Amino acid sequence: MNTLLRIGIFGLFLFSQASLAAKPILNFESEGQALKLEQLNQLDDVIWGFDFLPDGDLLLSQRDGKVFLLKAPNYTAKTPIRGVPPVIEKGQGGLLDLRIAPDFQTSNWVYLTYSVKIDSGYTTRLARAKLRDSQVEGPEVLFTAQPGGSDSIHFGSRLAFDGKGHLFMTIGERNDRHKAQDLSAHNGKVIRLNLDGSIPSDNPFVKVKNARTEIWSYGHRNPQGIYWDNVTQRLFVSEHGPRGGDELNLILPGKNYGWPVITFGREYYGPKIGEGTEKVGMEQPIKVYVPSIAPSSLEIYPSAKISKWQGNFFQGALKLTHLNRLVLLGEKVIKEERLLEKWGQRIRQVRTGPDGALYLSTDSGILARITKQN
């Protein structure tokens, strides 16, 4: 091989390696820490959910019904996953959350939530399937929220595992407000299931006549963030309010979180909603956002890699296009910081990677991560 050809091949190799490198977006500071935001990939639809496989690879869901596998550590090469169950992409619906089972190394289960149409209208479904190579096999339907409705909004649809053999799923009230207070409907609820979709015998409404036995808590509007904290053994949910009144809630079994009887929000055209902001027998939020930020996700950062963020809450903000950071002392918010406002992206999901970086996805199809500056 002549020298010029060697130089050409080497140059092509360097170019190809550079093209795989993360694209710097911006540098910023938080709590005196010098941090950077890098773009890893650009897809062609809303990246609604993503999770990490045991080997560090990343699996993500697009709202249009596609699932892709992105290879670690660069997450640039993507492989389409076949066998994904059909979804109804309408309004706010489509292929929504995606989570890797806690026992994935032995089970290969991947959990998916998505919108479907049933006899009574549009609703949210939970299924699981085994990931093998570049396909998911035998999607098994575990749960379908009842009843359906004519509106294609407020699906909720986030998942969390408690490490004890249970999963939690958020379900929006589907713009049918009164059903959030109705225990015979799944609308506006957080539900709890065993990993195989069966109903735990200690769920709070198992012995209540006419109640849906999957229900864990009720009185929710459109919860699109959920996090089980393994450290404190507590469940947190963030949800969209109407005009104002977004909430962060500590979720306790059997409790009523008030919607639409109590809320800090108002109708989009101005009038008050319900009976006020508090009522006996209904829970108060830990944090209220007025005006709304439209929180789409929830993560408690567990790593020491960005040390001064450890234990902080993070929420993607759709409406106000930023990353929201909260510092809690017990159940009281003592500090709030709004990050990445200059980026101007609707941040849909926030998750911590196995490398300790904070990963973000956007409605414009961007996958990005936050790490320390070198």
For each residue, the residues with C-beta under 8 A, 3 or more apart:
1: 5 6 9
2: 5 6
3: 6 7
4: 7 8
5: 1 2 8 9
6: 1 2 3 9 10
7: 3 4 10 11
8: 4 5 11 12
9: 1 5 6 12 13
10: 6 7 13 14
11: 7 8 14 15
12: 8 9 15 16
13: 9 10 16 17
14: 10 11 17 18
15: 11 12 18 19
16: 12 13 19 20
17: 13 14 20 21
18: 14 15 21
19: 15 16 76
20: 16 17 74 76
21: 17 18 74
22: 38 39 40 74 369
23: 38 39 40
24: 27 36 37 38 39
25: 36 37 38 39 343 368
26: 36 37 340 342 343
27: 24 34 35 36 37 373
28: 35 36 37 339 340
29: 32 33 34 35
30: 33 35 308 309 325 337 339
31: 308 309
32: 29 308
33: 29 30 306 307 308 309 372
34: 27 29 372 373
35: 27 28 29 30 306 370 371 372 373
36: 24 25 26 27 28 370 371 372 373
37: 24 25 26 27 28 340 343 368 369 370
38: 22 23 24 25 368 369 370 371
39: 22 23 24 25 42 366 367 368
40: 22 23 70 74 75 76 367 368 369
41: 70 75 76 78 366 367
42: 39 365 366 367
43: 47 60 62 68 78 365 366 367
44: 62 365
45: 62 63 64 66 365
46: 62 63 64 94 348 362 363 364 365
47: 43 50 60 61 62 348 349 361 362 365 366 367
48: 61 62 63 94 95 96 97 98 348 349 361
49: 60 61 96 97 98 99 113 158 349
50: 47 58 59 60 61 98 349 351 359 361 367
51: 58 59 98 99 100 351
52: 56 57 58 59 100 351 353 354
53: 56 57 58 59 100 104
54: 104 105
55: 72
56: 52 53 72 73 353 354 355
57: 52 53 69 70 71 72
58: 50 51 52 53 69 70 72 75 353 359 367
59: 50 51 52 53 67 68 69 70 81 98 100 110 131
60: 43 47 49 50 67 68 70 98 361 367
61: 47 48 49 50 66 67 95 96 97 98 112
62: 43 44 45 46 47 48 65 66 67 68 94 95 365
63: 45 46 48 89 94 95 96
64: 45 46 89 94 95
65: 62 84 86 87 89 94 95 114
66: 45 61 62 80 81 84 95
67: 59 60 61 62 80 81 84 95 98 112 136
68: 43 59 60 62 78 79 80 81
69: 57 58 59 78 79 81 134
70: 40 41 57 58 59 60 75 76 77 78 79 367
71: 57 74 75 76 77 78 79
72: 55 56 57 58 75
73: 56 355
74: 20 21 22 40 71 77
75: 40 41 58 70 71 72 367
76: 19 20 40 41 70 71
77: 70 71 74
78: 41 43 68 69 70 71
79: 68 69 70 71 134
80: 66 67 68 134
81: 59 66 67 68 69 84 131 134 135 136
82: 134 135 136
83: 129 135 136 137 139
84: 65 66 67 81 87 95 112 129 136 139
85: 112 114 127 129 139
86: 65
87: 65 84 93 94 95 114 115 116
88: 93 94 114 115 116 117 122 152
89: 63 64 65 93 94 95 115
90: 93 94 115 122 152
91: 151 152 153
92: 152 153 154 155
93: 87 88 89 90 96 114 115 122 124 152 155
94: 46 48 62 63 64 65 87 88 89 90 114 115
95: 48 61 62 63 64 65 66 67 84 87 89 98 112 114
96: 48 49 61 63 93 112 113 114 115 124 155 157 158
97: 48 49 61 111 112 113 157 158 159
98: 48 49 50 51 59 60 61 67 95 110 111 112 113
99: 49 51 110 111 159 160 161 167
100: 51 52 53 59 104 109 110 111
101: 104 107 108 109 110 111 128 161 195
102: 161 163 195
103: 106 107 109 195
104: 53 54 100 101 107 108 109 110 131
105: 54
106: 103
107: 101 103 104 130
108: 101 104 130 131 132
109: 100 101 103 104 128 129 130 131 195
110: 59 98 99 100 101 104 128 129 130 131 136
111: 97 98 99 100 101 126 127 128 142 159 167
112: 61 67 84 85 95 96 97 98 126 127 128 129 139
113: 49 96 97 98 124 125 126 157 158 159 169
114: 65 85 87 88 93 94 95 96 124 125 127 157
115: 87 88 89 90 93 94 96 122 123 124 125 152 155 157
116: 87 88 122 123 124 125 144
117: 88 121 122 123 148
118: 121 122 123 144 148
119: 148
120: 123 146 147 148 149
121: 117 118 147 148 149 150
122: 88 90 93 115 116 117 118 148 149 150 151 152 174
123: 115 116 117 118 120 144 145 146 147 148 149 174
124: 93 96 113 114 115 116 144 145 155 156 157 171 172
125: 113 114 115 116 141 143 144 145
126: 111 112 113 141 142 143 144 159 169 193 197
127: 85 111 112 114 139 140 141 142
128: 101 109 110 111 112 139 140 142 197
129: 83 84 85 109 110 112 136 137 138 139 140
130: 107 108 109 110 136 137 138
131: 59 81 104 108 109 110 135 136 137
132: 108 135 136 137
133:
134: 69 79 80 81 82
135: 81 82 83 131 132
136: 67 81 82 83 84 110 129 130 131 132 139
137: 83 129 130 131 132
138: 129 130
139: 83 84 85 112 127 128 129 136
140: 127 128 129 197
141: 125 126 127 144 197
142: 111 126 127 128 193 196 197
143: 125 126 169 191 193 197 214
144: 116 118 123 124 125 126 141
145: 123 124 125 148 171 186 187
146: 120 123 185 186 212
147: 120 121 123 185 187
148: 117 118 119 120 121 122 123 145
149: 120 121 122 123 174 175 176 187
150: 121 122
151: 91 122 154 174 175 176
152: 88 90 91 92 93 115 122
153: 91 92 172 174 175 222
154: 92 151 172 173 174 175 221 222 240
155: 92 93 96 115 124 171 172 174 222
156: 124 169 170 171 172 220 222 223 224 239
157: 96 97 113 114 115 124 169 170 171 172 224
158: 49 96 97 113 169 170 223 224 225 226 297 298
159: 97 99 111 113 126 167 168 169 226
160: 99 167 168 226 227 228 235
161: 99 101 102 166 167 168 195 228
162: 165 166 167 168 228 235
163: 102 228 230
164:
165: 162 194 195
166: 161 162 192 193 194 195 200
167: 99 111 159 160 161 162 192 193 194 195
168: 159 160 161 162 190 191 192 216 226 228 235
169: 113 126 143 156 157 158 159 190 191 193 226
170: 156 157 158 189 190 220 223 224 225 226 237 239
171: 124 145 155 156 157 186 187 188 189 190 191 220 223
172: 124 153 154 155 156 157 187 188 220 221 222 223 224
173: 154 176 177 179 180 187 188 220 221 222 259
174: 122 123 149 151 153 154 155 179 187
175: 149 151 153 154
176: 149 151 173 179 187
177: 173 180 188 221 259 260
178: 181 182 260
179: 173 174 176 182 185 187 188
180: 173 177 187 188 189 218 219 220 221 259 260
181: 178 188 218 219 256 259 260 261
182: 178 179 185 187
183: 205 208 210 211 212 215 218
184: 210 211 212
185: 146 147 179 182 188 189 212
186: 145 146 171 189 191 212 214 215
187: 145 147 149 171 172 173 174 176 179 180 182
188: 171 172 173 177 179 180 181 185 218 219 220 221 259
189: 170 171 180 185 186 212 214 215 216 217 218 220
190: 168 169 170 171 215 216 217 218 220 223 226 235 237 251
191: 143 168 169 171 186 212 214 215 216
192: 166 167 168 200 203 214 216 253
193: 126 142 143 166 167 169 197 198 199 200 214
194: 165 166 167 197 198 199 200
195: 101 102 103 109 161 165 166 167
196: 142
197: 126 128 140 141 142 143 193 194
198: 193 194
199: 193 194 203 206 213 214
200: 166 192 193 194 203 206
201: 206
202: 206
203: 192 199 200 206 213 214 215 216 253
204: 208 215 216 253 254
205: 183 208 211 212 213 215 254
206: 199 200 201 202 203 213
207:
208: 183 204 205 211
209:
210: 183 184
211: 183 184 205 208 215
212: 146 183 184 185 186 189 191 205 215
213: 199 203 205 206
214: 143 186 189 191 192 193 199 203
215: 183 186 189 190 191 203 204 205 211 212 218
216: 168 189 190 191 192 203 204 251 253 254
217: 189 190 220 251 252 253 254 255 256 257
218: 180 181 183 188 189 190 215 255 256 257
219: 180 181 188 256 257 258 259 261 282 283
220: 156 170 171 172 173 180 188 189 190 217 223 237 239 257 259
221: 154 172 173 177 180 188 239 240 241 242 259 260 263
222: 153 154 155 156 172 173 239 240
223: 156 158 170 171 172 190 220 226 237 238 239 240
224: 156 157 158 170 172 238 239 240 295 296 297
225: 158 170 236 237 238 239 295 296 297 298 315
226: 158 159 160 168 169 170 190 223 235 236 237 238 298
227: 160 235 236 237 298 299 300 313
228: 160 161 162 163 168 234 235
229: 232 233 234 235 236 300
230: 163 233 302
231: 302 311
232: 229
233: 229 230
234: 228 229 250
235: 160 162 168 190 226 227 228 229 250 251
236: 225 226 227 229 248 249 250 251 286 298 300 313
237: 170 190 220 223 225 226 227 248 249 251 298
238: 223 224 225 226 246 247 248 249 295 297 298 315
239: 156 170 220 221 222 223 224 225 246 247 249 295
240: 154 221 222 223 224 246 292 294 295
241: 221 244 245 246 247 263 264 265 288 289 292
242: 221 245 263 265 266 267 268 273 292
243: 265 266 267 268 270 291 292
244: 241 264 265 266 289 290 291 292
245: 241 242 263 264 265 266 288 289 290 292
246: 238 239 240 241 265 288 289 290 292 293 294 295
247: 238 239 241 257 264 285 286 287 288 289
248: 236 237 238 285 286 287 295 298 313 315 326 333
249: 236 237 238 239 257 283 285 286
250: 234 235 236 286 331
251: 190 216 217 235 236 237 255 257
252: 217 255 283
253: 192 203 204 216 217
254: 204 205 216 217
255: 217 218 251 252 283
256: 181 217 218 219 281 282 283
257: 217 218 219 220 247 249 251 282 283 285
258: 219 261 262 263 274 279 282 283
259: 173 177 180 181 188 219 220 221 262 263
260: 177 178 180 181 221 263 273 274
261: 181 219 258 274 275 279 282
262: 258 259 274 275 276 277 278 279 282
263: 221 241 242 245 258 259 260 273 274 277
264: 241 244 245 247 277 285 288 290
265: 241 242 243 244 245 246 273 290 292
266: 242 243 244 245 270 271 272 273
267: 242 243 270 271 272 273
268: 242 243
269:
270: 243 266 267
271: 266 267
272: 266 267
273: 242 260 263 265 266 267
274: 258 260 261 262 263
275: 261 262 279
276: 262 279
277: 262 263 264
278: 262 282 284
279: 258 261 262 275 276 282
280:
281: 256
282: 219 256 257 258 261 262 278 279
283: 219 249 252 255 256 257 258
284: 278
285: 247 248 249 257 264 288
286: 236 247 248 249 250 328 331 332 333
287: 247 248 326 333
288: 241 245 246 247 264 285
289: 241 244 245 246 247 292 293 295
290: 244 245 246 264 265
291: 243 244
292: 240 241 242 243 244 245 246 265 289 319 320
293: 246 289 315 317 318 319 320 322 324
294: 240 246 317 318 319 320
295: 224 225 238 239 240 246 248 289 298 315 316 317 318 324
296: 224 225 315 316 317 318 346 347 348 349
297: 158 224 225 238 314 315 316 347 348 349 350 351
298: 158 225 226 227 236 237 238 248 295 313 314 315 350
299: 227 313 314 315 350 351 352 358
300: 227 229 236 311 312 313 314
301: 306 309 310 311 312 313 314 352 358
302: 230 231 310 311 352
303: 306 309 310 352 356
304: 307 310 356
305: 355 356 357 371 372
306: 33 35 301 303 309 310 356 358 370 371 372
307: 33 304 310
308: 30 31 32 33
309: 30 31 33 301 303 306 312 325 358
310: 301 302 303 304 306 307
311: 231 300 301 302 328
312: 300 301 309 325 326 327
313: 227 236 248 298 299 300 301 325 326 327 328
314: 297 298 299 300 301 323 324 325 326 350 358
315: 225 238 248 293 295 296 297 298 299 323 324 326 350
316: 295 296 297 323 324 346 347 348 349 350 360
317: 293 294 295 296 320 321 322 323 324 338 346 347
318: 293 294 295 296 321 346 347 348 363
319: 292 293 294 346
320: 292 293 294 317 338 341
321: 317 318 341 343 344 345 346 347
322: 293 317 338 339 340 341 343 347
323: 314 315 316 317 338 339 340 347 350 360
324: 293 295 314 315 316 317 336 337 338 339
325: 30 309 312 313 314 335 336 337 338 339
326: 248 287 312 313 314 315 333 335 336
327: 312 313 333 334 335 336
328: 286 311 313 331 332 333 334
329: 332 334
330:
331: 250 286 328
332: 286 328 329
333: 248 286 287 326 327 328 336
334: 327 328 329
335: 325 326 327
336: 324 325 326 327 333
337: 30 324 325
338: 317 320 322 323 324 325 341
339: 28 30 322 323 324 325
340: 26 28 37 322 323 343 345 347
341: 320 321 322 338 344
342: 26
343: 25 26 37 321 322 340
344: 321 341
345: 321 340 362 363 364 366
346: 296 316 317 318 319 321 362 363 364
347: 296 297 316 317 318 321 322 323 340 350 360 361 362
348: 46 47 48 296 297 316 318 361 362 363
349: 47 48 49 50 296 297 316 360 361
350: 297 298 299 314 315 316 323 347 358 359 360
351: 50 51 52 297 299 358 359
352: 299 301 302 303 356 357 358 359
353: 52 56 58 356 357 358 359 369
354: 52 56
355: 56 73 305
356: 303 304 305 306 352 353
357: 305 352 353 369 370 371
358: 299 301 306 309 314 350 351 352 353 369 370
359: 50 58 350 351 352 353 367 368 369 370
360: 316 323 347 349 350 366 367 368 369 370
361: 47 48 50 60 347 348 349 366 367 368
362: 46 47 345 346 347 348 365 366 368
363: 46 318 345 346 348
364: 46 345 346
365: 42 43 44 45 46 47 62 362
366: 39 41 42 43 47 345 360 361 362
367: 39 40 41 42 43 47 50 58 60 70 75 359 360 361
368: 25 37 38 39 40 359 360 361 362
369: 22 37 38 40 353 357 358 359 360
370: 35 36 37 38 306 357 358 359 360
371: 35 36 38 305 306 357
372: 33 34 35 36 305 306
373: 27 34 35 36
374:
